[in-house]
Amino acid sequence: MAHPDHTVSERNTTTTTTTSGGSGMGFIVGALVVIVGILAYVVFGDGFGGASGANDVNITVEGAGDAAQGAAEAVDEAVSGGAAASE
């Protein structure tokens, strides 16, 4: 609209609307992180107080045959012979 002194006045109005739509997604991601943490504790940790001695491992090899017989002596001889040769 023009004023009597021939100046033009303008008015610009900007309206900004914000919404909070990410709170539900944050709750879901947080719950998933907690669930994965609990599962990792159960799988890799002590669990929920499982049986004591659960980390004990016993390995028995039966029937090793001729390939394993005398292996300790052969290694001992190789180490002793190698030390004498390097002197």
Gaussian input, Z-matrix of N, CA and C with variables (Angstrom, degrees):
# hf/3-21g

backbone

0 1
 N
 C     1     B1
 C     2     B2     1     A1
 N     3     B3     2     A2     1     D1
 C     4     B4     3     A3     2     D2
 C     5     B5     4     A4     3     D3
 N     6     B6     5     A5     4     D4
 C     7     B7     6     A6     5     D5
 C     8     B8     7     A7     6     D6
 N     9     B9     8     A8     7     D7
 C    10    B10     9     A9     8     D8
 C    11    B11    10    A10     9     D9
 N    12    B12    11    A11    10    D10
 C    13    B13    12    A12    11    D11
 C    14    B14    13    A13    12    D12
 N    15    B15    14    A14    13    D13
 C    16    B16    15    A15    14    D14
 C    17    B17    16    A16    15    D15
 N    18    B18    17    A17    16    D16
 C    19    B19    18    A18    17    D17
 C    20    B20    19    A19    18    D18
 N    21    B21    20    A20    19    D19
 C    22    B22    21    A21    20    D20
 C    23    B23    22    A22    21    D21
 N    24    B24    23    A23    22    D22
 C    25    B25    24    A24    23    D23
 C    26    B26    25    A25    24    D24
 N    27    B27    26    A26    25    D25
 C    28    B28    27    A27    26    D26
 C    29    B29    28    A28    27    D27
 N    30    B30    29    A29    28    D28
 C    31    B31    30    A30    29    D29
 C    32    B32    31    A31    30    D30
 N    33    B33    32    A32    31    D31
 C    34    B34    33    A33    32    D32
 C    35    B35    34    A34    33    D33
 N    36    B36    35    A35    34    D34
 C    37    B37    36    A36    35    D35
 C    38    B38    37    A37    36    D36
 N    39    B39    38    A38    37    D37
 C    40    B40    39    A39    38    D38
 C    41    B41    40    A40    39    D39
 N    42    B42    41    A41    40    D40
 C    43    B43    42    A42    41    D41
 C    44    B44    43    A43    42    D42
 N    45    B45    44    A44    43    D43
 C    46    B46    45    A45    44    D44
 C    47    B47    46    A46    45    D45
 N    48    B48    47    A47    46    D46
 C    49    B49    48    A48    47    D47
 C    50    B50    49    A49    48    D48
 N    51    B51    50    A50    49    D49
 C    52    B52    51    A51    50    D50
 C    53    B53    52    A52    51    D51
 N    54    B54    53    A53    52    D52
 C    55    B55    54    A54    53    D53
 C    56    B56    55    A55    54    D54
 N    57    B57    56    A56    55    D55
 C    58    B58    57    A57    56    D56
 C    59    B59    58    A58    57    D57
 N    60    B60    59    A59    58    D58
 C    61    B61    60    A60    59    D59
 C    62    B62    61    A61    60    D60
 N    63    B63    62    A62    61    D61
 C    64    B64    63    A63    62    D62
 C    65    B65    64    A64    63    D63
 N    66    B66    65    A65    64    D64
 C    67    B67    66    A66    65    D65
 C    68    B68    67    A67    66    D66
 N    69    B69    68    A68    67    D67
 C    70    B70    69    A69    68    D68
 C    71    B71    70    A70    69    D69
 N    72    B72    71    A71    70    D70
 C    73    B73    72    A72    71    D71
 C    74    B74    73    A73    72    D72
 N    75    B75    74    A74    73    D73
 C    76    B76    75    A75    74    D74
 C    77    B77    76    A76    75    D75
 N    78    B78    77    A77    76    D76
 C    79    B79    78    A78    77    D77
 C    80    B80    79    A79    78    D78
 N    81    B81    80    A80    79    D79
 C    82    B82    81    A81    80    D80
 C    83    B83    82    A82    81    D81
 N    84    B84    83    A83    82    D82
 C    85    B85    84    A84    83    D83
 C    86    B86    85    A85    84    D84
 N    87    B87    86    A86    85    D85
 C    88    B88    87    A87    86    D86
 C    89    B89    88    A88    87    D87
 N    90    B90    89    A89    88    D88
 C    91    B91    90    A90    89    D89
 C    92    B92    91    A91    90    D90
 N    93    B93    92    A92    91    D91
 C    94    B94    93    A93    92    D92
 C    95    B95    94    A94    93    D93
 N    96    B96    95    A95    94    D94
 C    97    B97    96    A96    95    D95
 C    98    B98    97    A97    96    D96
 N    99    B99    98    A98    97    D97
 C   100   B100    99    A99    98    D98
 C   101   B101   100   A100    99    D99
 N   102   B102   101   A101   100   D100
 C   103   B103   102   A102   101   D101
 C   104   B104   103   A103   102   D102
 N   105   B105   104   A104   103   D103
 C   106   B106   105   A105   104   D104
 C   107   B107   106   A106   105   D105
 N   108   B108   107   A107   106   D106
 C   109   B109   108   A108   107   D107
 C   110   B110   109   A109   108   D108
 N   111   B111   110   A110   109   D109
 C   112   B112   111   A111   110   D110
 C   113   B113   112   A112   111   D111
 N   114   B114   113   A113   112   D112
 C   115   B115   114   A114   113   D113
 C   116   B116   115   A115   114   D114
 N   117   B117   116   A116   115   D115
 C   118   B118   117   A117   116   D116
 C   119   B119   118   A118   117   D117
 N   120   B120   119   A119   118   D118
 C   121   B121   120   A120   119   D119
 C   122   B122   121   A121   120   D120
 N   123   B123   122   A122   121   D121
 C   124   B124   123   A123   122   D122
 C   125   B125   124   A124   123   D123
 N   126   B126   125   A125   124   D124
 C   127   B127   126   A126   125   D125
 C   128   B128   127   A127   126   D126
 N   129   B129   128   A128   127   D127
 C   130   B130   129   A129   128   D128
 C   131   B131   130   A130   129   D129
 N   132   B132   131   A131   130   D130
 C   133   B133   132   A132   131   D131
 C   134   B134   133   A133   132   D132
 N   135   B135   134   A134   133   D133
 C   136   B136   135   A135   134   D134
 C   137   B137   136   A136   135   D135
 N   138   B138   137   A137   136   D136
 C   139   B139   138   A138   137   D137
 C   140   B140   139   A139   138   D138
 N   141   B141   140   A140   139   D139
 C   142   B142   141   A141   140   D140
 C   143   B143   142   A142   141   D141
 N   144   B144   143   A143   142   D142
 C   145   B145   144   A144   143   D143
 C   146   B146   145   A145   144   D144
 N   147   B147   146   A146   145   D145
 C   148   B148   147   A147   146   D146
 C   149   B149   148   A148   147   D147
 N   150   B150   149   A149   148   D148
 C   151   B151   150   A150   149   D149
 C   152   B152   151   A151   150   D150
 N   153   B153   152   A152   151   D151
 C   154   B154   153   A153   152   D152
 C   155   B155   154   A154   153   D153
 N   156   B156   155   A155   154   D154
 C   157   B157   156   A156   155   D155
 C   158   B158   157   A157   156   D156
 N   159   B159   158   A158   157   D157
 C   160   B160   159   A159   158   D158
 C   161   B161   160   A160   159   D159
 N   162   B162   161   A161   160   D160
 C   163   B163   162   A162   161   D161
 C   164   B164   163   A163   162   D162
 N   165   B165   164   A164   163   D163
 C   166   B166   165   A165   164   D164
 C   167   B167   166   A166   165   D165
 N   168   B168   167   A167   166   D166
 C   169   B169   168   A168   167   D167
 C   170   B170   169   A169   168   D168
 N   171   B171   170   A170   169   D169
 C   172   B172   171   A171   170   D170
 C   173   B173   172   A172   171   D171
 N   174   B174   173   A173   172   D172
 C   175   B175   174   A174   173   D173
 C   176   B176   175   A175   174   D174
 N   177   B177   176   A176   175   D175
 C   178   B178   177   A177   176   D176
 C   179   B179   178   A178   177   D177
 N   180   B180   179   A179   178   D178
 C   181   B181   180   A180   179   D179
 C   182   B182   181   A181   180   D180
 N   183   B183   182   A182   181   D181
 C   184   B184   183   A183   182   D182
 C   185   B185   184   A184   183   D183
 N   186   B186   185   A185   184   D184
 C   187   B187   186   A186   185   D185
 C   188   B188   187   A187   186   D186
 N   189   B189   188   A188   187   D187
 C   190   B190   189   A189   188   D188
 C   191   B191   190   A190   189   D189
 N   192   B192   191   A191   190   D190
 C   193   B193   192   A192   191   D191
 C   194   B194   193   A193   192   D192
 N   195   B195   194   A194   193   D193
 C   196   B196   195   A195   194   D194
 C   197   B197   196   A196   195   D195
 N   198   B198   197   A197   196   D196
 C   199   B199   198   A198   197   D197
 C   200   B200   199   A199   198   D198
 N   201   B201   200   A200   199   D199
 C   202   B202   201   A201   200   D200
 C   203   B203   202   A202   201   D201
 N   204   B204   203   A203   202   D202
 C   205   B205   204   A204   203   D203
 C   206   B206   205   A205   204   D204
 N   207   B207   206   A206   205   D205
 C   208   B208   207   A207   206   D206
 C   209   B209   208   A208   207   D207
 N   210   B210   209   A209   208   D208
 C   211   B211   210   A210   209   D209
 C   212   B212   211   A211   210   D210
 N   213   B213   212   A212   211   D211
 C   214   B214   213   A213   212   D212
 C   215   B215   214   A214   213   D213
 N   216   B216   215   A215   214   D214
 C   217   B217   216   A216   215   D215
 C   218   B218   217   A217   216   D216
 N   219   B219   218   A218   217   D217
 C   220   B220   219   A219   218   D218
 C   221   B221   220   A220   219   D219
 N   222   B222   221   A221   220   D220
 C   223   B223   222   A222   221   D221
 C   224   B224   223   A223   222   D222
 N   225   B225   224   A224   223   D223
 C   226   B226   225   A225   224   D224
 C   227   B227   226   A226   225   D225
 N   228   B228   227   A227   226   D226
 C   229   B229   228   A228   227   D227
 C   230   B230   229   A229   228   D228
 N   231   B231   230   A230   229   D229
 C   232   B232   231   A231   230   D230
 C   233   B233   232   A232   231   D231
 N   234   B234   233   A233   232   D232
 C   235   B235   234   A234   233   D233
 C   236   B236   235   A235   234   D234
 N   237   B237   236   A236   235   D235
 C   238   B238   237   A237   236   D236
 C   239   B239   238   A238   237   D237
 N   240   B240   239   A239   238   D238
 C   241   B241   240   A240   239   D239
 C   242   B242   241   A241   240   D240
 N   243   B243   242   A242   241   D241
 C   244   B244   243   A243   242   D242
 C   245   B245   244   A244   243   D243
 N   246   B246   245   A245   244   D244
 C   247   B247   246   A246   245   D245
 C   248   B248   247   A247   246   D246
 N   249   B249   248   A248   247   D247
 C   250   B250   249   A249   248   D248
 C   251   B251   250   A250   249   D249
 N   252   B252   251   A251   250   D250
 C   253   B253   252   A252   251   D251
 C   254   B254   253   A253   252   D252
 N   255   B255   254   A254   253   D253
 C   256   B256   255   A255   254   D254
 C   257   B257   256   A256   255   D255
 N   258   B258   257   A257   256   D256
 C   259   B259   258   A258   257   D257
 C   260   B260   259   A259   258   D258

   B1=1.4310
   B2=1.5207
   B3=1.2887
   B4=1.4614
   B5=1.5205
   B6=1.3259
   B7=1.4594
   B8=1.5301
   B9=1.3264
   B10=1.4703
   B11=1.5259
   B12=1.3448
   B13=1.4604
   B14=1.5254
   B15=1.3136
   B16=1.4670
   B17=1.5306
   B18=1.3103
   B19=1.4646
   B20=1.5267
   B21=1.2749
   B22=1.4671
   B23=1.5276
   B24=1.3080
   B25=1.4614
   B26=1.5307
   B27=1.3388
   B28=1.4655
   B29=1.5222
   B30=1.2857
   B31=1.4603
   B32=1.5249
   B33=1.3437
   B34=1.4643
   B35=1.5166
   B36=1.3094
   B37=1.4563
   B38=1.5192
   B39=1.3343
   B40=1.4526
   B41=1.5173
   B42=1.3148
   B43=1.4572
   B44=1.5185
   B45=1.3123
   B46=1.4622
   B47=1.5135
   B48=1.3144
   B49=1.4544
   B50=1.5196
   B51=1.3156
   B52=1.4655
   B53=1.5219
   B54=1.3179
   B55=1.4595
   B56=1.5176
   B57=1.3002
   B58=1.4678
   B59=1.5181
   B60=1.3181
   B61=1.4583
   B62=1.5089
   B63=1.3457
   B64=1.4487
   B65=1.5072
   B66=1.3096
   B67=1.4630
   B68=1.5254
   B69=1.2877
   B70=1.4674
   B71=1.5132
   B72=1.3223
   B73=1.4603
   B74=1.5315
   B75=1.3162
   B76=1.4633
   B77=1.5162
   B78=1.3174
   B79=1.4681
   B80=1.5260
   B81=1.3183
   B82=1.4663
   B83=1.5217
   B84=1.3324
   B85=1.4676
   B86=1.5277
   B87=1.3096
   B88=1.4579
   B89=1.5198
   B90=1.3202
   B91=1.4679
   B92=1.5207
   B93=1.3264
   B94=1.4656
   B95=1.5234
   B96=1.3212
   B97=1.4644
   B98=1.5278
   B99=1.3183
   B100=1.4674
   B101=1.5247
   B102=1.3083
   B103=1.4701
   B104=1.5261
   B105=1.3247
   B106=1.4649
   B107=1.5298
   B108=1.3222
   B109=1.4619
   B110=1.5137
   B111=1.3158
   B112=1.4688
   B113=1.5240
   B114=1.3196
   B115=1.4661
   B116=1.5251
   B117=1.3148
   B118=1.4622
   B119=1.5242
   B120=1.3316
   B121=1.4615
   B122=1.5238
   B123=1.3118
   B124=1.4638
   B125=1.5244
   B126=1.3267
   B127=1.4652
   B128=1.5246
   B129=1.3336
   B130=1.4585
   B131=1.5238
   B132=1.2957
   B133=1.4590
   B134=1.5150
   B135=1.3101
   B136=1.4528
   B137=1.5188
   B138=1.3049
   B139=1.4607
   B140=1.5125
   B141=1.2817
   B142=1.4545
   B143=1.5250
   B144=1.3189
   B145=1.4665
   B146=1.5091
   B147=1.3152
   B148=1.4581
   B149=1.5143
   B150=1.2946
   B151=1.4566
   B152=1.5208
   B153=1.3326
   B154=1.4551
   B155=1.5189
   B156=1.3155
   B157=1.4577
   B158=1.5061
   B159=1.3079
   B160=1.4583
   B161=1.5196
   B162=1.3448
   B163=1.4516
   B164=1.5161
   B165=1.3309
   B166=1.4560
   B167=1.5209
   B168=1.3374
   B169=1.4611
   B170=1.5204
   B171=1.3029
   B172=1.4569
   B173=1.5168
   B174=1.3329
   B175=1.4679
   B176=1.5177
   B177=1.3144
   B178=1.4533
   B179=1.5180
   B180=1.3334
   B181=1.4528
   B182=1.5142
   B183=1.3042
   B184=1.4554
   B185=1.5133
   B186=1.3028
   B187=1.4585
   B188=1.5203
   B189=1.3325
   B190=1.4643
   B191=1.5214
   B192=1.3059
   B193=1.4544
   B194=1.5194
   B195=1.3188
   B196=1.4559
   B197=1.5295
   B198=1.3014
   B199=1.4601
   B200=1.5170
   B201=1.3273
   B202=1.4531
   B203=1.5194
   B204=1.3307
   B205=1.4612
   B206=1.5235
   B207=1.2821
   B208=1.4640
   B209=1.5180
   B210=1.3076
   B211=1.4664
   B212=1.5132
   B213=1.3289
   B214=1.4620
   B215=1.5179
   B216=1.3269
   B217=1.4619
   B218=1.5201
   B219=1.3198
   B220=1.4594
   B221=1.5258
   B222=1.3118
   B223=1.4615
   B224=1.5202
   B225=1.3269
   B226=1.4653
   B227=1.5254
   B228=1.3265
   B229=1.4656
   B230=1.5237
   B231=1.3335
   B232=1.4741
   B233=1.5164
   B234=1.3287
   B235=1.4591
   B236=1.5200
   B237=1.3291
   B238=1.4571
   B239=1.5237
   B240=1.2878
   B241=1.4719
   B242=1.5032
   B243=1.3302
   B244=1.4534
   B245=1.5142
   B246=1.3509
   B247=1.4492
   B248=1.5157
   B249=1.3349
   B250=1.4648
   B251=1.5305
   B252=1.3154
   B253=1.4606
   B254=1.5198
   B255=1.3225
   B256=1.4471
   B257=1.5118
   B258=1.3700
   B259=1.4581
   B260=1.4925
   A1=107.06
   A2=116.58
   A3=121.46
   A4=110.25
   A5=115.70
   A6=122.34
   A7=108.96
   A8=117.19
   A9=119.36
   A10=113.43
   A11=118.06
   A12=118.14
   A13=111.05
   A14=117.82
   A15=127.39
   A16=113.33
   A17=119.07
   A18=121.80
   A19=108.29
   A20=115.67
   A21=121.78
   A22=107.56
   A23=116.26
   A24=119.05
   A25=108.27
   A26=114.26
   A27=119.72
   A28=108.56
   A29=114.07
   A30=119.21
   A31=107.89
   A32=115.58
   A33=121.27
   A34=107.97
   A35=116.30
   A36=121.39
   A37=107.91
   A38=116.08
   A39=121.79
   A40=107.85
   A41=117.34
   A42=122.29
   A43=108.14
   A44=116.66
   A45=122.37
   A46=108.32
   A47=116.13
   A48=121.60
   A49=108.49
   A50=116.80
   A51=120.59
   A52=108.51
   A53=114.39
   A54=120.42
   A55=107.97
   A56=116.99
   A57=121.73
   A58=108.31
   A59=116.45
   A60=120.43
   A61=113.76
   A62=119.53
   A63=121.38
   A64=114.98
   A65=119.01
   A66=120.15
   A67=111.79
   A68=118.91
   A69=121.42
   A70=111.88
   A71=116.61
   A72=120.61
   A73=110.27
   A74=117.68
   A75=120.95
   A76=112.04
   A77=116.38
   A78=120.47
   A79=110.80
   A80=117.50
   A81=122.07
   A82=110.53
   A83=117.56
   A84=120.89
   A85=109.91
   A86=118.62
   A87=121.51
   A88=112.00
   A89=116.98
   A90=120.53
   A91=110.97
   A92=117.39
   A93=120.35
   A94=111.36
   A95=118.03
   A96=121.15
   A97=110.57
   A98=117.30
   A99=120.85
   A100=110.44
   A101=117.87
   A102=121.54
   A103=110.67
   A104=117.45
   A105=120.48
   A106=110.21
   A107=117.63
   A108=120.43
   A109=112.56
   A110=116.91
   A111=121.01
   A112=110.51
   A113=117.01
   A114=119.95
   A115=111.36
   A116=118.47
   A117=121.19
   A118=110.73
   A119=117.07
   A120=120.44
   A121=110.97
   A122=116.94
   A123=120.35
   A124=110.53
   A125=117.52
   A126=120.69
   A127=111.28
   A128=118.08
   A129=121.20
   A130=113.47
   A131=118.06
   A132=120.79
   A133=111.74
   A134=114.05
   A135=121.08
   A136=111.53
   A137=117.43
   A138=120.59
   A139=110.43
   A140=117.28
   A141=122.19
   A142=109.96
   A143=117.23
   A144=121.16
   A145=111.51
   A146=116.18
   A147=120.80
   A148=111.73
   A149=115.81
   A150=122.07
   A151=110.16
   A152=115.50
   A153=118.85
   A154=108.54
   A155=115.82
   A156=120.20
   A157=112.44
   A158=117.57
   A159=120.27
   A160=111.33
   A161=117.62
   A162=120.52
   A163=112.43
   A164=118.34
   A165=121.18
   A166=109.32
   A167=114.89
   A168=120.04
   A169=107.88
   A170=116.90
   A171=122.69
   A172=108.20
   A173=115.05
   A174=120.15
   A175=107.96
   A176=115.87
   A177=121.55
   A178=108.41
   A179=115.71
   A180=120.61
   A181=106.90
   A182=115.67
   A183=120.71
   A184=109.08
   A185=114.54
   A186=119.21
   A187=112.70
   A188=116.81
   A189=119.89
   A190=111.47
   A191=117.25
   A192=120.27
   A193=112.97
   A194=114.65
   A195=121.04
   A196=112.66
   A197=118.12
   A198=120.90
   A199=111.85
   A200=118.14
   A201=120.50
   A202=112.93
   A203=117.42
   A204=119.64
   A205=109.72
   A206=116.18
   A207=121.13
   A208=113.47
   A209=118.74
   A210=120.71
   A211=110.74
   A212=117.79
   A213=120.47
   A214=110.58
   A215=117.28
   A216=119.98
   A217=111.26
   A218=117.76
   A219=121.17
   A220=110.84
   A221=116.78
   A222=120.06
   A223=109.46
   A224=116.91
   A225=120.90
   A226=110.37
   A227=117.95
   A228=121.82
   A229=111.37
   A230=117.10
   A231=120.22
   A232=109.58
   A233=117.53
   A234=120.62
   A235=109.79
   A236=117.74
   A237=121.24
   A238=110.78
   A239=116.94
   A240=121.32
   A241=111.70
   A242=118.02
   A243=122.12
   A244=111.94
   A245=117.33
   A246=120.55
   A247=110.68
   A248=117.05
   A249=120.88
   A250=109.98
   A251=117.73
   A252=121.55
   A253=111.47
   A254=117.72
   A255=119.69
   A256=112.96
   A257=118.27
   A258=120.78
   A259=112.55
   D1=140.67
   D2=-177.30
   D3=-93.08
   D4=137.67
   D5=175.58
   D6=-87.75
   D7=161.17
   D8=179.91
   D9=-60.07
   D10=-23.33
   D11=179.45
   D12=-90.88
   D13=16.92
   D14=174.53
   D15=66.05
   D16=31.17
   D17=172.81
   D18=-102.08
   D19=151.03
   D20=-178.46
   D21=-108.03
   D22=128.15
   D23=175.48
   D24=-110.19
   D25=135.38
   D26=178.97
   D27=-124.55
   D28=149.18
   D29=177.37
   D30=-131.01
   D31=121.68
   D32=176.23
   D33=-109.27
   D34=129.98
   D35=179.20
   D36=-118.90
   D37=126.49
   D38=178.43
   D39=-116.75
   D40=128.20
   D41=179.50
   D42=-115.88
   D43=125.64
   D44=179.00
   D45=-115.00
   D46=127.10
   D47=179.98
   D48=-117.80
   D49=128.41
   D50=177.45
   D51=-117.17
   D52=146.17
   D53=177.47
   D54=-125.24
   D55=152.26
   D56=177.48
   D57=-103.72
   D58=83.61
   D59=-177.82
   D60=-101.30
   D61=-1.12
   D62=-176.00
   D63=-97.23
   D64=-0.51
   D65=-175.77
   D66=-69.86
   D67=-35.33
   D68=178.25
   D69=-66.53
   D70=-39.47
   D71=179.30
   D72=-67.35
   D73=-38.24
   D74=177.53
   D75=-63.34
   D76=-39.42
   D77=177.94
   D78=-64.06
   D79=-42.02
   D80=-179.94
   D81=-64.93
   D82=-45.77
   D83=179.88
   D84=-64.18
   D85=-40.66
   D86=177.54
   D87=-61.93
   D88=-42.33
   D89=178.58
   D90=-64.35
   D91=-39.50
   D92=178.28
   D93=-64.94
   D94=-39.01
   D95=177.97
   D96=-63.01
   D97=-41.31
   D98=178.71
   D99=-65.04
   D100=-42.78
   D101=-179.79
   D102=-63.49
   D103=-43.87
   D104=179.11
   D105=-64.56
   D106=-37.88
   D107=177.22
   D108=-63.08
   D109=-42.43
   D110=178.55
   D111=-65.23
   D112=-43.81
   D113=178.36
   D114=-62.93
   D115=-40.63
   D116=178.37
   D117=-63.43
   D118=-38.83
   D119=177.79
   D120=-64.16
   D121=-42.09
   D122=-178.19
   D123=-69.70
   D124=-41.79
   D125=-175.79
   D126=-75.56
   D127=-48.27
   D128=-173.02
   D129=-96.42
   D130=-17.67
   D131=-177.62
   D132=-99.77
   D133=-155.53
   D134=-178.92
   D135=-78.59
   D136=-7.08
   D137=-178.25
   D138=74.27
   D139=-146.83
   D140=-179.30
   D141=-100.90
   D142=48.21
   D143=178.36
   D144=77.64
   D145=49.61
   D146=-179.38
   D147=-65.29
   D148=-170.40
   D149=-176.88
   D150=-62.32
   D151=137.96
   D152=177.49
   D153=-71.42
   D154=145.94
   D155=-177.63
   D156=81.54
   D157=13.79
   D158=-178.77
   D159=-69.36
   D160=-17.55
   D161=179.93
   D162=-91.87
   D163=0.55
   D164=177.67
   D165=-75.78
   D166=132.84
   D167=-179.77
   D168=-125.39
   D169=125.51
   D170=176.15
   D171=-120.33
   D172=126.49
   D173=-179.69
   D174=-120.08
   D175=127.66
   D176=178.18
   D177=-123.35
   D178=125.97
   D179=177.93
   D180=-111.47
   D181=117.49
   D182=-179.51
   D183=-110.16
   D184=146.57
   D185=177.29
   D186=67.91
   D187=45.83
   D188=-178.47
   D189=-67.45
   D190=-25.07
   D191=175.20
   D192=81.58
   D193=-168.35
   D194=-175.42
   D195=-69.53
   D196=-25.20
   D197=-176.35
   D198=-65.07
   D199=-33.77
   D200=-176.40
   D201=-95.45
   D202=-14.89
   D203=-179.07
   D204=-68.72
   D205=132.05
   D206=177.54
   D207=75.64
   D208=9.79
   D209=-178.47
   D210=-65.95
   D211=-39.49
   D212=-179.39
   D213=-64.62
   D214=-41.59
   D215=178.97
   D216=-66.68
   D217=-37.41
   D218=179.53
   D219=-65.87
   D220=-39.61
   D221=178.27
   D222=-67.40
   D223=-41.91
   D224=179.61
   D225=-62.22
   D226=-43.44
   D227=177.89
   D228=-64.28
   D229=-38.29
   D230=-179.19
   D231=-67.59
   D232=-39.53
   D233=179.83
   D234=-68.96
   D235=-43.26
   D236=-179.88
   D237=-66.17
   D238=-42.10
   D239=178.48
   D240=-67.11
   D241=-36.81
   D242=179.14
   D243=-68.17
   D244=-34.79
   D245=179.22
   D246=-72.01
   D247=-36.83
   D248=179.73
   D249=-70.16
   D250=-35.72
   D251=-177.87
   D252=-72.30
   D253=-29.43
   D254=-177.42
   D255=-82.96
   D256=-11.27
   D257=-178.94
   D258=-79.89

